[in-house]
């Protein structure tokens, strides 16, 4: 191996390490100020009481399965104060979820909802994977 090839390999390896460390660190926060973090069991109790569930995952994930009767407002493309306000009143209980602890969408959406004045925001951090694992209904 010549010096140029060795240096090129070293640089590429460095980029690979940086990229893997950067992507491995994505873990959603344990809580969101102004929202109540709920477990799958607590989310199911809210579901049984008729609380609104808001799925903020991608269209593809939504299409692959969801919590029954959940509303879908995709975080990155559609979620804003007006789109949420059309579907959910500010004093409605709303459970916001995505794809579990490695998904940042539900924490971001929960923080936005609190900021927009929603008073009963439930942050379902473990989201759809925990719901399915618990054996709760899906559609």
Order of alpha helices (4+ residues) and beta strands (2+ residues): alpha-beta-alpha-beta-alpha-beta-alpha-beta-alpha-beta-alpha
